[in-house]
Amino acid sequence: MVDGTNEIVAQQLVLKTVPKGLTKTEDFAVRDVKLPPVSDGQILVKANYIGVEAALRLIVRDSDEFLFRVKPGDVVRGTCAGIVVESKNPSVSVGDAVLVGKGVQDYILCDPDEFELCDLDQAPLDAWLGGFGVSGLTAYFAVFSECKPQPGQTVLINGAAGAVGSIAGQLCKLAGAKVIGLTSSAHKCKWLETELGYDVAINYKEEGWLDRVKEHSPERLDVIFDNVGGDPLNQSLTHIGMNGTVLLCGSTSQYSAENMSGPSNYIWLGTMRAKMQGFVIFDYEDKYPEARSRMSSWMKSRKLKFPSHQISGSISDFPRVFRGLYEGENLGKMLLKIE
Ligand SMILES: NC(=O)c1ccc[n+]([C@@H]2O[C@H](COP(=O)([O-])OP(=O)(O)OC[C@H]3O[C@@H](n4cnc5c(N)ncnc54)[C@H](OP(=O)(O)O)[C@@H]3O)[C@@H](O)[C@H]2O)c1
């Protein structure tokens, strides 16, 4: 916002306390920060969308063990897609679209190395945070470089209706595999089957879900694409196939647990000569342009959708939207759309 002296006052979300269990609105606070004038080389960006990441819950834990850490008093980590409103950088014009990973805030002052220009001919701005952003790239490299599903094989994806899962399922279909999704409601199952082309989607909150998975994969599972860990992973391990791959993409069910726990059914990996594979998207950074070019052409030929679940509001709404992600509200990438 612009104050009475014509200066920009940014709203930033900071962590107030280390959350216990699922995050609460009171764990966060909004602070107003008067931004200094834009100096040479810098740009000023107004955020249009802020990505809501499951992994944020992991990095607000009271622990330095994970890739990143946000401590009480720090700006909450996050990436925005926005528009340049002022530029003193000769290679950037007012109106250009950019991605900025400087946390949850509505106006952001960026140095030359703190933003990435978005080519809106490749994909719309909201998609640059979701299916065309890190979530979609995660699905792309996890599928094509790690899981490598083949025609005739069967893939099980948990967290299937989320940001990564919604793209991973479509890519496995493009690779010719049969795709089974796990998610938490009949509504989300129907969406996966009718909108995204999953062969079948199963509600893992219903009794007997594993029996249904088995009905649809009589020759066992060639790939388990694991976004959530916990019980969905543990039970499905008993049905991994010979030389199968279990791709550890994420462990959403564990991020807010006081004591994290791993799968006890690991013994099936031994019997089936299967492997469990860790994966971090940042290892593929130099290949993003190549992936984006293929994903953009699939989008344009209507072979790939970039679904996003947009909730309009201001920075103060972020904690509520983040909580909604953990309550399974989203179909595709959860985004806070800044009004
Ligand atoms: N390895 C990497 O480089 C990399 C990169 C990006 C993301 N990730 C990870 O990939 C995973 C998916 O990320 P995303 O952005 O696509 O998130 P997301 O799936 O959009 O996250 C939210 C979904 O997780 C499910 N969920 C929430 N709490 C759960 C619980 N206790 N048990 C089971 N499911 C639960 C809900 O789906 P349902 O309604 O279906 O339960 C919810 O809609 C995350 O763990 C993230 O950290 C990894």
PDBQT file of the ligand as one rigid body, heavy atoms in Angstrom, charges set to zero:
ROOT
HETATM    1  N1  LIG A 401      11.325 -33.541  -2.975  1.00  0.00    +0.000 N 
HETATM    2  C1  LIG A 401      11.154 -32.299  -3.433  1.00  0.00    +0.000 C 
HETATM    3  O1  LIG A 401      12.065 -31.687  -4.004  1.00  0.00    +0.000 OA
HETATM    4  C2  LIG A 401       9.832 -31.654  -3.242  1.00  0.00    +0.000 A 
HETATM    5  C3  LIG A 401       9.466 -30.500  -3.943  1.00  0.00    +0.000 A 
HETATM    6  C4  LIG A 401       8.181 -29.962  -3.767  1.00  0.00    +0.000 A 
HETATM    7  C5  LIG A 401       7.315 -30.573  -2.857  1.00  0.00    +0.000 A 
HETATM    8  N2  LIG A 401       7.746 -31.652  -2.159  1.00  0.00    +0.000 N 
HETATM    9  C6  LIG A 401       6.880 -32.337  -1.196  1.00  0.00    +0.000 C 
HETATM   10  O2  LIG A 401       5.856 -32.985  -1.928  1.00  0.00    +0.000 OA
HETATM   11  C7  LIG A 401       4.714 -33.110  -1.095  1.00  0.00    +0.000 C 
HETATM   12  C8  LIG A 401       3.511 -32.594  -1.846  1.00  0.00    +0.000 C 
HETATM   13  O3  LIG A 401       3.667 -31.211  -1.998  1.00  0.00    +0.000 OA
HETATM   14  P1  LIG A 401       2.532 -30.334  -2.610  1.00  0.00    +0.000 P 
HETATM   15  O4  LIG A 401       3.061 -28.958  -2.747  1.00  0.00    +0.000 OA
HETATM   16  O5  LIG A 401       1.958 -31.027  -3.765  1.00  0.00    +0.000 OA
HETATM   17  O6  LIG A 401       1.470 -30.308  -1.437  1.00  0.00    +0.000 OA
HETATM   18  P2  LIG A 401      -0.060 -30.629  -1.550  1.00  0.00    +0.000 P 
HETATM   19  O7  LIG A 401      -0.226 -32.063  -1.934  1.00  0.00    +0.000 OA
HETATM   20  O8  LIG A 401      -0.741 -29.631  -2.339  1.00  0.00    +0.000 OA
HETATM   21  O9  LIG A 401      -0.361 -30.590   0.015  1.00  0.00    +0.000 OA
HETATM   22  C9  LIG A 401      -1.522 -30.714   0.621  1.00  0.00    +0.000 C 
HETATM   23  C10 LIG A 401      -2.182 -32.089   0.562  1.00  0.00    +0.000 C 
HETATM   24  O10 LIG A 401      -1.543 -33.024   1.421  1.00  0.00    +0.000 OA
HETATM   25  C11 LIG A 401      -2.510 -33.911   1.921  1.00  0.00    +0.000 C 
HETATM   26  N3  LIG A 401      -2.344 -34.042   3.381  1.00  0.00    +0.000 N 
HETATM   27  C12 LIG A 401      -2.325 -33.058   4.283  1.00  0.00    +0.000 A 
HETATM   28  N4  LIG A 401      -2.136 -33.573   5.523  1.00  0.00    +0.000 NA
HETATM   29  C13 LIG A 401      -2.031 -34.897   5.361  1.00  0.00    +0.000 A 
HETATM   30  C14 LIG A 401      -1.847 -35.988   6.261  1.00  0.00    +0.000 A 
HETATM   31  N5  LIG A 401      -1.714 -35.814   7.580  1.00  0.00    +0.000 N 
HETATM   32  N6  LIG A 401      -1.800 -37.248   5.753  1.00  0.00    +0.000 NA
HETATM   33  C15 LIG A 401      -1.929 -37.447   4.436  1.00  0.00    +0.000 A 
HETATM   34  N7  LIG A 401      -2.116 -36.449   3.533  1.00  0.00    +0.000 NA
HETATM   35  C16 LIG A 401      -2.160 -35.202   4.008  1.00  0.00    +0.000 A 
HETATM   36  C17 LIG A 401      -3.871 -33.328   1.577  1.00  0.00    +0.000 C 
HETATM   37  O11 LIG A 401      -4.380 -34.074   0.486  1.00  0.00    +0.000 OA
HETATM   38  P3  LIG A 401      -5.542 -35.158   0.682  1.00  0.00    +0.000 P 
HETATM   39  O12 LIG A 401      -6.817 -34.380   0.702  1.00  0.00    +0.000 OA
HETATM   40  O13 LIG A 401      -5.369 -36.010  -0.508  1.00  0.00    +0.000 OA
HETATM   41  O14 LIG A 401      -5.263 -35.861   1.984  1.00  0.00    +0.000 OA
HETATM   42  C18 LIG A 401      -3.564 -31.937   1.115  1.00  0.00    +0.000 C 
HETATM   43  O15 LIG A 401      -4.462 -31.463   0.125  1.00  0.00    +0.000 OA
HETATM   44  C19 LIG A 401       5.009 -32.314   0.176  1.00  0.00    +0.000 C 
HETATM   45  O16 LIG A 401       5.379 -33.217   1.189  1.00  0.00    +0.000 OA
HETATM   46  C20 LIG A 401       6.170 -31.423  -0.219  1.00  0.00    +0.000 C 
HETATM   47  O17 LIG A 401       6.983 -31.101   0.866  1.00  0.00    +0.000 OA
HETATM   48  C21 LIG A 401       8.961 -32.203  -2.343  1.00  0.00    +0.000 A 
ENDROOT
TORSDOF 0
